[in-house]
Amino acid sequence: MTLLKKPTAIKALLWLALMCMGAHAWAGQVAGTVMQLSGPLMVKKADGKVKILAIKSEVEQGDTLLTEKETYALIKLIDNSEITLKPNTSVVIEQFSYTAEQPDGDHAIFSLLKGGLRSVTGLLGKRNKERFEMKTPAATIGIRGTTFVAEYVALGSLPGTPTARTAPAPGLYVQVLDGMIHVTNPVGTSNFSAGQFGFTPNFRQPPVLLPVNPGMQFTPPPTFVPTASGTGPAAGSGKPAAIDCVVR
């Protein structure tokens, strides 16, 4: 009886070891490279270690990227997509896997914890747009095109002590430069067309149309023009860029 149990126990231990090795390898897979910087960019690794990144530094699955108050950072991902982070932004690369010959393995999951970014879709989003998710505390953004801009204002994250008249309310803001999006959370859905701005404060309140730009600004240095889909204007410039995304 004991002799029969030993191989089973050994197999179980080997399986557990392989699972641990696989999880560790998943967390450390390269997702992209830092291409441009205008200031300090920090990364918190999956194991808790914090490092300073430079141009040509690699970013991995499991990384939390943190920009300083004057830092814009352009990350080029392995599928030729790009994410440009605004100052005072925190975003997690929860999962990013892309292999040209294996479309079934495509996955792109990010979490925007605070701040803002511009995302330019690459090969993964073009062939498997349903595999892309940009999570926020108020809604999840899915893509149907090339570029979108999102900004999440976290409670208590506003610098200084602005007046109620000038301070943006906490929540998720989106801007559509071209195409259409819809914003969905558990209590409502709204559609937004080119030139419109949308806002949803949290999962407990429905998204609404904003009559004017609520103050969204995206002004990286001129060298930060996205390259994954050619040149394009910065958000807020008033010029259309190719955007068609879904926020659900």
C-alpha positions as a Markdown table, in Angstrom:
| # | Residue | x | y | z |
|---|---|---|---|---|
| 1 | Met | 0.0 | 0.0 | 0.0 |
| 2 | Thr | 2.8 | 2.4 | 0.9 |
| 3 | Leu | 4.7 | 1.5 | -2.3 |
| 4 | Leu | 1.7 | 2.5 | -4.3 |
| 5 | Lys | 1.3 | 5.9 | -2.6 |
| 6 | Lys | 4.9 | 7.0 | -3.0 |
| 7 | Pro | 4.8 | 7.4 | -6.9 |
| 8 | Thr | 1.5 | 9.3 | -6.5 |
| 9 | Ala | 3.0 | 11.6 | -4.0 |
| 10 | Ile | 6.1 | 12.2 | -6.1 |
| 11 | Lys | 4.0 | 12.9 | -9.2 |
| 12 | Ala | 2.0 | 15.4 | -7.1 |
| 13 | Leu | 5.1 | 17.2 | -6.0 |
| 14 | Leu | 6.5 | 17.3 | -9.5 |
| 15 | Trp | 3.3 | 18.7 | -10.8 |
| 16 | Leu | 3.2 | 21.4 | -8.1 |
| 17 | Ala | 6.8 | 22.3 | -8.9 |
| 18 | Leu | 6.0 | 22.6 | -12.6 |
| 19 | Met | 3.0 | 24.8 | -11.8 |
| 20 | Cys | 5.1 | 27.1 | -9.7 |
| 21 | Met | 7.8 | 27.3 | -12.4 |
| 22 | Gly | 5.1 | 28.1 | -15.0 |
| 23 | Ala | 3.6 | 30.9 | -12.9 |
| 24 | His | 7.0 | 32.4 | -12.3 |
| 25 | Ala | 7.8 | 32.3 | -16.0 |
| 26 | Trp | 4.4 | 33.9 | -16.9 |
| 27 | Ala | 5.1 | 36.8 | -14.6 |
| 28 | Gly | 8.5 | 37.5 | -16.1 |
| 29 | Gln | 7.6 | 37.3 | -19.8 |
| 30 | Val | 8.7 | 40.4 | -21.7 |
| 31 | Ala | 5.7 | 42.5 | -22.8 |
| 32 | Gly | 7.5 | 45.5 | -24.4 |
| 33 | Thr | 10.3 | 48.1 | -24.3 |
| 34 | Val | 10.5 | 51.7 | -23.1 |
| 35 | Met | 11.1 | 53.7 | -26.2 |
| 36 | Gln | 10.8 | 57.4 | -25.0 |
| 37 | Leu | 11.0 | 59.1 | -21.7 |
| 38 | Ser | 10.7 | 62.7 | -20.5 |
| 39 | Gly | 11.5 | 62.0 | -16.8 |
| 40 | Pro | 11.7 | 59.3 | -14.2 |
| 41 | Leu | 9.8 | 56.0 | -14.7 |
| 42 | Met | 9.6 | 53.5 | -11.9 |
| 43 | Val | 8.5 | 49.8 | -12.1 |
| 44 | Lys | 7.3 | 47.7 | -9.2 |
| 45 | Lys | 8.0 | 44.0 | -10.1 |
| 46 | Ala | 5.7 | 41.1 | -9.3 |
| 47 | Asp | 8.0 | 40.2 | -6.4 |
| 48 | Gly | 7.8 | 43.7 | -4.9 |
| 49 | Lys | 11.1 | 45.0 | -6.0 |
| 50 | Val | 11.2 | 48.6 | -7.3 |
| 51 | Lys | 13.5 | 49.7 | -10.1 |
| 52 | Ile | 14.2 | 52.8 | -12.2 |
| 53 | Leu | 13.7 | 52.2 | -16.0 |
| 54 | Ala | 15.5 | 53.9 | -18.8 |
| 55 | Ile | 15.1 | 54.0 | -22.6 |
| 56 | Lys | 15.4 | 50.4 | -24.0 |
| 57 | Ser | 14.5 | 48.9 | -20.6 |
| 58 | Glu | 12.1 | 45.9 | -21.0 |
| 59 | Val | 8.8 | 45.7 | -19.2 |
| 60 | Glu | 7.2 | 42.4 | -18.2 |
| 61 | Gln | 3.9 | 40.8 | -17.3 |
| 62 | Gly | 3.1 | 41.6 | -13.7 |
| 63 | Asp | 4.9 | 45.0 | -13.7 |
| 64 | Thr | 3.3 | 48.1 | -12.3 |
| 65 | Leu | 4.6 | 51.2 | -14.1 |
| 66 | Leu | 4.7 | 54.5 | -12.3 |
| 67 | Thr | 5.4 | 57.9 | -13.8 |
| 68 | Glu | 6.6 | 60.9 | -11.9 |
| 69 | Lys | 4.8 | 64.3 | -11.9 |
| 70 | Glu | 6.5 | 65.5 | -15.1 |
| 71 | Thr | 7.1 | 62.2 | -16.9 |
| 72 | Tyr | 5.6 | 61.0 | -20.1 |
| 73 | Ala | 6.7 | 57.4 | -21.1 |
| 74 | Leu | 6.1 | 55.6 | -24.4 |
| 75 | Ile | 6.1 | 51.8 | -24.2 |
| 76 | Lys | 6.2 | 49.8 | -27.4 |
| 77 | Leu | 4.7 | 46.3 | -26.9 |
| 78 | Ile | 5.8 | 43.2 | -28.6 |
| 79 | Asp | 2.9 | 43.2 | -31.0 |
| 80 | Asn | 3.9 | 46.7 | -32.2 |
| 81 | Ser | 1.2 | 48.5 | -30.2 |
| 82 | Glu | 2.0 | 51.4 | -28.0 |
| 83 | Ile | 1.0 | 52.9 | -24.7 |
| 84 | Thr | 2.0 | 56.4 | -23.7 |
| 85 | Leu | 1.6 | 57.2 | -20.0 |
| 86 | Lys | 0.9 | 60.6 | -18.7 |
| 87 | Pro | 2.5 | 62.1 | -15.6 |
| 88 | Asn | 1.3 | 60.8 | -12.2 |
| 89 | Thr | 0.1 | 57.5 | -13.8 |
| 90 | Ser | 0.0 | 54.0 | -12.4 |
| 91 | Val | -0.8 | 51.1 | -14.7 |
| 92 | Val | -0.4 | 47.3 | -14.2 |
| 93 | Ile | 0.5 | 45.0 | -17.1 |
| 94 | Glu | -1.5 | 42.1 | -15.8 |
| 95 | Gln | -1.0 | 40.0 | -18.9 |
| 96 | Phe | 0.4 | 40.5 | -22.3 |
| 97 | Ser | 1.1 | 37.6 | -24.6 |
| 98 | Tyr | 1.5 | 37.6 | -28.4 |
| 99 | Thr | 3.1 | 35.2 | -30.8 |
| 100 | Ala | 2.7 | 35.8 | -34.6 |
| 101 | Glu | 2.0 | 32.2 | -35.3 |
| 102 | Gln | -0.3 | 31.5 | -32.4 |
| 103 | Pro | -3.3 | 33.9 | -32.4 |
| 104 | Asp | -5.2 | 31.7 | -30.0 |
| 105 | Gly | -2.7 | 32.7 | -27.3 |
| 106 | Asp | -3.3 | 36.4 | -27.6 |
| 107 | His | -4.0 | 38.2 | -24.3 |
| 108 | Ala | -3.7 | 41.9 | -23.3 |
| 109 | Ile | -5.0 | 42.9 | -19.9 |
| 110 | Phe | -4.0 | 46.1 | -18.2 |
| 111 | Ser | -5.2 | 47.9 | -15.1 |
| 112 | Leu | -5.2 | 51.7 | -15.0 |
| 113 | Leu | -5.1 | 52.6 | -11.3 |
| 114 | Lys | -4.8 | 56.3 | -11.7 |
| 115 | Gly | -3.7 | 58.9 | -14.2 |
| 116 | Gly | -4.1 | 58.7 | -18.0 |
| 117 | Leu | -2.7 | 57.1 | -21.1 |
| 118 | Arg | -3.0 | 56.9 | -24.9 |
| 119 | Ser | -3.2 | 53.4 | -26.4 |
| 120 | Val | -2.4 | 52.7 | -30.1 |
| 121 | Thr | -3.6 | 49.2 | -31.2 |
| 122 | Gly | -1.1 | 46.8 | -32.6 |
| 123 | Leu | -1.3 | 43.4 | -34.3 |
| 124 | Leu | -3.0 | 41.7 | -31.3 |
| 125 | Gly | -5.8 | 44.1 | -31.2 |
| 126 | Lys | -6.3 | 44.0 | -34.9 |
| 127 | Arg | -6.7 | 40.2 | -35.1 |
| 128 | Asn | -8.2 | 39.5 | -31.6 |
| 129 | Lys | -9.7 | 42.8 | -30.4 |
| 130 | Glu | -11.9 | 40.9 | -27.9 |
| 131 | Arg | -8.7 | 39.8 | -26.1 |
| 132 | Phe | -7.8 | 43.3 | -25.1 |
| 133 | Glu | -8.9 | 44.8 | -21.7 |
| 134 | Met | -8.0 | 48.0 | -20.0 |
| 135 | Lys | -9.5 | 47.8 | -16.5 |
| 136 | Thr | -10.2 | 50.8 | -14.3 |
| 137 | Pro | -12.0 | 51.2 | -11.0 |
| 138 | Ala | -15.1 | 52.6 | -12.9 |
| 139 | Ala | -15.3 | 50.5 | -16.2 |
| 140 | Thr | -13.4 | 48.2 | -18.5 |
| 141 | Ile | -12.2 | 49.5 | -21.9 |
| 142 | Gly | -12.2 | 47.2 | -24.9 |
| 143 | Ile | -11.0 | 48.2 | -28.4 |
| 144 | Arg | -12.3 | 48.2 | -31.9 |
| 145 | Gly | -9.7 | 50.3 | -33.7 |
| 146 | Thr | -6.4 | 52.0 | -33.4 |
| 147 | Thr | -6.3 | 54.6 | -30.7 |
| 148 | Phe | -8.1 | 55.7 | -27.5 |
| 149 | Val | -7.5 | 58.1 | -24.6 |
| 150 | Ala | -8.5 | 57.3 | -21.1 |
| 151 | Glu | -7.9 | 59.1 | -17.8 |
| 152 | Tyr | -8.9 | 57.9 | -14.3 |
| 153 | Val | -9.0 | 60.5 | -11.5 |
| 154 | Ala | -8.7 | 58.6 | -8.2 |
| 155 | Leu | -10.2 | 60.0 | -5.1 |
| 156 | Gly | -7.7 | 62.1 | -3.2 |
| 157 | Ser | -5.2 | 62.1 | -6.1 |
| 158 | Leu | -5.7 | 65.7 | -7.2 |
| 159 | Pro | -2.6 | 67.9 | -6.5 |
| 160 | Gly | -2.9 | 70.8 | -4.2 |
| 161 | Thr | -6.2 | 72.1 | -3.0 |
| 162 | Pro | -8.2 | 73.1 | -6.1 |
| 163 | Thr | -11.6 | 74.7 | -5.8 |
| 164 | Ala | -14.7 | 72.6 | -6.6 |
| 165 | Arg | -15.1 | 74.7 | -9.7 |
| 166 | Thr | -11.8 | 73.6 | -11.2 |
| 167 | Ala | -11.2 | 70.2 | -9.8 |
| 168 | Pro | -12.3 | 67.2 | -11.9 |
| 169 | Ala | -14.6 | 64.8 | -10.1 |
| 170 | Pro | -13.0 | 61.3 | -9.4 |
| 171 | Gly | -13.9 | 58.7 | -12.1 |
| 172 | Leu | -13.1 | 57.5 | -15.6 |
| 173 | Tyr | -13.0 | 60.1 | -18.5 |
| 174 | Val | -12.8 | 59.0 | -22.2 |
| 175 | Gln | -12.4 | 61.0 | -25.4 |
| 176 | Val | -13.4 | 59.9 | -28.9 |
| 177 | Leu | -11.5 | 61.5 | -31.8 |
| 178 | Asp | -13.0 | 59.3 | -34.5 |
| 179 | Gly | -15.6 | 56.5 | -34.6 |
| 180 | Met | -17.8 | 55.5 | -31.7 |
| 181 | Ile | -17.5 | 53.9 | -28.3 |
| 182 | His | -20.0 | 52.7 | -25.6 |
| 183 | Val | -19.4 | 52.8 | -21.9 |
| 184 | Thr | -21.0 | 50.2 | -19.8 |
| 185 | Asn | -21.0 | 49.4 | -16.1 |
| 186 | Pro | -23.5 | 47.4 | -14.0 |
| 187 | Val | -26.0 | 50.3 | -13.8 |
| 188 | Gly | -26.0 | 51.7 | -17.3 |
| 189 | Thr | -24.7 | 52.1 | -20.9 |
| 190 | Ser | -24.1 | 55.2 | -23.0 |
| 191 | Asn | -22.8 | 55.7 | -26.6 |
| 192 | Phe | -20.2 | 58.4 | -27.5 |
| 193 | Ser | -19.4 | 59.5 | -31.0 |
| 194 | Ala | -16.4 | 61.4 | -32.5 |
| 195 | Gly | -15.8 | 64.7 | -30.8 |
| 196 | Gln | -17.6 | 63.7 | -27.6 |
| 197 | Phe | -16.4 | 63.1 | -24.1 |
| 198 | Gly | -17.7 | 60.6 | -21.6 |
| 199 | Phe | -17.5 | 60.2 | -17.9 |
| 200 | Thr | -18.5 | 57.5 | -15.4 |
| 201 | Pro | -17.6 | 58.0 | -11.7 |
| 202 | Asn | -17.8 | 54.4 | -10.5 |
| 203 | Phe | -19.6 | 51.1 | -11.0 |
| 204 | Arg | -22.6 | 52.4 | -9.0 |
| 205 | Gln | -23.4 | 55.3 | -11.3 |
| 206 | Pro | -24.2 | 55.2 | -15.1 |
| 207 | Pro | -21.9 | 56.9 | -17.6 |
| 208 | Val | -22.9 | 60.3 | -19.0 |
| 209 | Leu | -22.2 | 62.5 | -21.9 |
| 210 | Leu | -20.2 | 65.6 | -21.1 |
| 211 | Pro | -21.1 | 68.7 | -23.1 |
| 212 | Val | -17.5 | 70.0 | -23.3 |
| 213 | Asn | -13.9 | 68.8 | -22.7 |
| 214 | Pro | -13.8 | 68.4 | -18.9 |
| 215 | Gly | -10.1 | 69.4 | -18.9 |
| 216 | Met | -8.6 | 66.3 | -20.4 |
| 217 | Gln | -5.1 | 67.1 | -21.7 |
| 218 | Phe | -2.5 | 64.9 | -23.3 |
| 219 | Thr | 0.5 | 66.9 | -24.4 |
| 220 | Pro | 3.6 | 64.6 | -24.5 |
| 221 | Pro | 6.8 | 66.0 | -26.0 |
| 222 | Pro | 6.7 | 66.3 | -29.9 |
| 223 | Thr | 9.0 | 63.3 | -30.2 |
| 224 | Phe | 6.3 | 61.2 | -28.6 |
| 225 | Val | 4.1 | 61.0 | -31.8 |
| 226 | Pro | 2.8 | 57.4 | -31.9 |
| 227 | Thr | 4.5 | 55.2 | -34.6 |
| 228 | Ala | 2.5 | 52.0 | -34.4 |
| 229 | Ser | -0.1 | 53.4 | -36.7 |
| 230 | Gly | 1.7 | 56.3 | -38.3 |
| 231 | Thr | 1.6 | 59.8 | -37.1 |
| 232 | Gly | -1.3 | 61.2 | -35.1 |
| 233 | Pro | -2.3 | 64.2 | -33.1 |
| 234 | Ala | -2.3 | 64.4 | -29.4 |
| 235 | Ala | -5.6 | 64.2 | -27.6 |
| 236 | Gly | -7.3 | 67.6 | -27.2 |
| 237 | Ser | -5.8 | 68.9 | -30.4 |
| 238 | Gly | -9.2 | 69.0 | -32.1 |
| 239 | Lys | -7.8 | 67.0 | -35.1 |
| 240 | Pro | -9.3 | 63.5 | -35.7 |
| 241 | Ala | -7.2 | 60.4 | -35.1 |
| 242 | Ala | -8.3 | 56.9 | -35.8 |
| 243 | Ile | -10.2 | 55.8 | -32.7 |
| 244 | Asp | -12.9 | 53.2 | -32.3 |
| 245 | Cys | -13.0 | 51.6 | -28.9 |
| 246 | Val | -15.5 | 50.1 | -26.6 |
| 247 | Val | -15.7 | 50.8 | -22.8 |
| 248 | Arg | -17.7 | 48.2 | -21.0 |
